[in-house]
Amino acid sequence: MRFSNLLKTGTAVCIGLLLLFSYEVLSRQLVIHDITIDEEEECALIQVDFNFPVRYVNHFPYEAGKDLRIRLRPIAIGPEIRDAVFSRETRPLPPNDVASLLEVIYEGNIVGGPYLSLFFRRSMVSKVKQGADFRSLAIVVQGAGPSKPCSFSP
C-alpha cells in the first residue's frame, strides 16, 4: 500500500515538474509578453511588451492607415529565443473600442523584418515610441480626421 501511494505521489510530482518546465520553455519562445490598451474619448494607448529587448527602427505609414507596420531590431538575443525571433506570432487582444484594433502580429519570418504589424477596423493616425526599458513599445492611435488632442503621449 505504501509503495503505490509513493508511486502516485512521485508520478504527480514528475508530471507537475514536466508541465512547469514545458511552460517555461514555451514562454521563453514567445516574442510578445503582453498587450495592454488604455482608452480615452478619442484616442488609445497600445502598450506592447516583449520577452527580450528590441529597438524601434521605424514605422509606416507615417500618416493615417488601416494598418501599421513597425520595424524592430532585436537586441542581445540568447540562444534560447533565437528561433522565436525568426517566427510569426499572433496574440489575443484585450477588448477595445476606441483603438479599433483587430489584430497584432509579430513577423520575424519576412525579409527586412522583423515587423510588428497592427491592423485596425478603420483608418487611424499613429505615433510610436520606444519604451525606456527596450522591452516595450508605446503606440498612440486616434481616428483619422479632426479630433481633439490626445492626452496620451508616446
Sequence and secondary structure as in RCSB ss.txt:
>XXXX:A:sequence
MRFSNLLKTGTAVCIGLLLLFSYEVLSRQLVIHDITIDEEEECALIQVDFNFPVRYVNHFPYEAGKDLRIRLRPI
AIGPEIRDAVFSRETRPLPPNDVASLLEVIYEGNIVGGPYLSLFFRRSMVSKVKQGADFRSLAIVVQGAGPSKPC
SFSP
>XXXX:A:secstr
 HHHHHHHHHHHHHHHHHHHHHHHHHHHH SEEEEEEEE SSEEEEEEEESS EEEEEEE SSEEEEEEEEEEE 
S  TTTHHHHTSEEEE     SSS EEEEEEE SSTT  EEEEEEEEEEEEEEEE TTSSEEEEEEEESSS    
S   
